[in-house]
Amino acid sequence: MRKTAAKRFGVHEVKAGKHKGGLHVATKRYADFRGELTYLEDYLNRRLLPKEPEDVQIAGIMLNLQSIIEHELELLIKDYVSKNPSPKNQAFLGNMRDGFVAFKNKFTWARAKILLSKKDHDVMEEIRIIRNAQTHIRPSKERPKHKYRCKALLTRNTLRTLFLDVDDLVRRLRAASGNKQKWHVIPPGFAEELGWASPSRGSSSRKAVEQNREERGRSFS
């Protein structure tokens, strides 16, 4: 499938037709369709698989985080195989590219090749466990109690720990694979406001991040 530049965000200039030079706005049909999606999602979450709004949001966040990590991991594996093109390595890359390789198989393979630290492996495994539990949820009167690092997932402290862990992990994967993506996992303005910003945002931010990382390192031990 041919890839095109994403056009989902912001207002775009019309490039052709009688409105060329004007600004594109969403059509009524598109607005109606978005309304239908919102209604159907809300109905399913309230009636068939009842969930609290924050449970819906954290499930979306976990899906995004796993997808980001998996993408960066695939780039690292591709880079490694290009430098170590043994038949077994090429076969694994071929399966990943043309077939299906589970997330766990990817990071287990990378760990066996010494491409990941034990901490990186453990972060991925914890995210995989939470994602599996969220994916296979069933109707229940009890609210799901997901945990990250043995602590309740839906707390501000755990959310901070999760994002710092994933941000560190993604940075290391990008450095190893050579990916020059400029956007980090932690939103810079949001993180600075809360005192756990990206370490690229100044000395005070770096100090706050290092303090947080020391706390997280102790919680892993």
C-alpha positions in Angstrom: 0.0 0.0 0.0 1.4 3.4 -1.0 1.9 5.7 2.0 1.0 9.4 1.9 1.6 12.2 4.2 -0.8 12.3 7.2 -3.5 15.0 6.8 -5.5 14.4 9.9 -4.2 17.3 12.1 -4.8 21.0 11.6 -6.5 23.0 8.9 -5.1 22.4 5.4 -5.1 24.5 2.2 -7.2 23.2 -0.7 -4.8 22.4 -3.5 -7.2 22.0 -6.5 -10.7 22.7 -7.7 -12.9 25.7 -7.4 -12.0 26.2 -3.7 -8.2 26.2 -4.4 -6.4 28.4 -2.0 -9.1 28.2 0.6 -9.0 26.3 3.9 -10.4 22.8 4.0 -13.0 22.2 6.7 -14.7 19.0 7.8 -17.9 18.2 5.9 -21.2 17.6 7.5 -20.9 13.9 6.5 -17.6 13.6 8.3 -19.0 15.3 11.4 -22.0 13.0 11.4 -19.7 10.0 11.1 -17.6 11.1 14.0 -20.8 11.5 16.0 -21.8 7.9 15.1 -18.4 6.6 16.2 -18.6 8.5 19.5 -22.1 7.2 20.2 -21.3 3.5 19.4 -18.1 3.6 21.5 -20.0 5.1 24.4 -22.8 2.6 24.0 -20.5 -0.4 24.1 -18.5 1.0 27.0 -21.7 1.7 29.0 -23.9 -1.3 28.2 -22.1 -4.3 26.9 -18.6 -3.9 28.4 -19.2 -1.3 31.2 -16.0 0.7 31.8 -15.2 3.9 33.6 -14.0 6.7 31.3 -10.5 6.6 32.7 -10.3 2.9 32.0 -11.1 3.5 28.4 -8.5 6.3 28.3 -5.7 4.2 29.9 -6.4 1.3 27.5 -5.9 3.7 24.6 -2.7 5.0 26.1 -1.3 1.5 26.7 -2.1 0.5 23.1 -0.3 3.5 21.9 2.7 3.0 24.1 3.1 -0.7 23.1 2.7 0.2 19.4 5.4 2.9 19.7 7.8 0.5 21.5 7.1 -2.2 19.0 7.8 0.1 16.0 11.1 1.2 17.5 12.0 -2.4 18.4 11.3 -3.5 14.8 13.6 -0.7 13.5 16.4 -1.9 15.9 15.9 -5.5 14.8 16.1 -4.5 11.1 19.3 -2.5 11.7 20.8 -5.4 13.6 20.0 -8.0 10.9 21.4 -5.7 8.2 24.8 -5.8 10.1 24.5 -9.5 11.1 22.8 -11.1 8.0 23.0 -14.8 9.2 20.3 -17.1 7.7 18.6 -17.3 11.1 18.5 -13.6 11.6 17.3 -13.0 8.1 14.6 -15.6 8.6 13.4 -13.9 11.7 13.3 -10.5 10.0 11.4 -12.1 7.1 8.8 -13.5 9.4 8.4 -10.2 11.1 8.0 -8.4 7.8 5.9 -10.8 5.9 4.0 -12.7 8.5 3.2 -12.3 12.2 5.6 -12.3 15.1 4.2 -11.6 18.6 5.4 -8.6 20.5 6.9 -10.9 23.2 8.8 -13.0 20.6 10.3 -9.8 19.3 11.6 -8.4 22.6 12.7 -11.9 23.8 14.7 -12.3 20.5 16.2 -8.9 21.0 17.1 -9.7 24.6 18.8 -12.9 23.5 20.9 -10.9 21.0 22.0 -8.5 23.9 20.1 -5.7 22.2 18.0 -5.0 25.3 18.9 -4.7 29.0 16.9 -6.8 31.5 15.2 -3.6 32.6 14.1 -2.8 29.0 12.8 -6.4 28.7 10.9 -6.2 32.0 9.2 -2.9 31.0 8.0 -4.4 27.7 6.8 -7.5 29.5 4.8 -5.5 32.0 3.2 -3.5 29.3 2.4 -6.7 27.3 0.7 -8.2 30.4 -1.5 -5.1 30.9 -2.4 -4.9 27.2 -3.4 -8.6 27.1 -5.6 -8.1 30.2 -7.2 -5.0 28.6 -7.7 -6.7 25.3 -9.4 -9.8 26.8 -11.6 -8.0 29.3 -15.1 -9.6 29.9 -18.3 -8.1 31.4 -17.9 -7.9 35.1 -19.4 -6.1 38.1 -15.8 -5.6 39.4 -13.5 -3.0 38.1 -10.3 -4.3 36.6 -7.2 -3.7 38.8 -4.2 -3.4 36.5 -0.8 -2.9 38.0 2.5 -1.6 36.8 5.6 -2.5 38.9 3.3 -4.0 41.5 1.4 -0.6 41.9 -2.0 0.4 40.8 -1.9 1.6 37.3 -4.5 4.3 37.5 -2.6 6.7 39.8 -0.6 9.9 38.9 2.6 8.5 40.4 2.4 5.2 38.4 1.5 7.1 35.2 4.6 9.2 35.7 6.7 6.1 36.3 5.2 4.4 33.2 5.9 7.4 30.9 9.4 7.9 32.2 10.2 4.2 31.7 8.9 4.2 28.2 10.5 7.4 27.3 13.9 6.1 28.5 13.4 2.9 26.6 12.3 4.5 23.3 15.3 6.9 23.5 17.7 3.9 23.8 16.0 2.0 21.0 16.3 5.1 18.7 19.9 5.7 19.6 20.8 2.1 18.8 18.8 1.9 15.5 19.7 5.4 14.3 16.1 6.6 14.2 16.0 10.4 14.2 12.4 10.9 15.2 12.3 14.2 17.1 9.1 13.6 19.1 9.6 12.0 22.5 7.1 9.9 24.4 6.8 12.5 27.2 5.0 15.7 26.0 7.6 18.5 26.8 5.3 21.3 28.0 3.1 19.0 30.0 6.0 17.2 31.6 7.8 20.3 32.6 4.7 21.7 34.2 4.5 18.6 36.4 8.2 18.5 37.2 9.2 15.4 35.2 10.1 16.8 31.8 12.3 15.4 29.1 16.0 15.7 30.0 16.6 17.7 26.8 14.7 20.6 28.2 17.2 22.3 30.5 19.2 21.7 33.7 16.4 22.0 36.1 14.3 19.6 34.1 17.3 17.1 33.9 17.7 17.3 37.7 14.0 16.6 38.3 14.1 13.7 35.8 17.2 12.2 37.4 15.6 12.3 40.8 12.5 10.5 39.4 14.7 7.9 37.8 16.6 7.3 41.1 13.2 6.6 42.7 12.1 4.3 39.9 15.4 2.4 40.0 14.9 1.7 43.7 11.3 0.5 43.1 12.6 -2.0 40.5 15.1 -3.5 43.0 
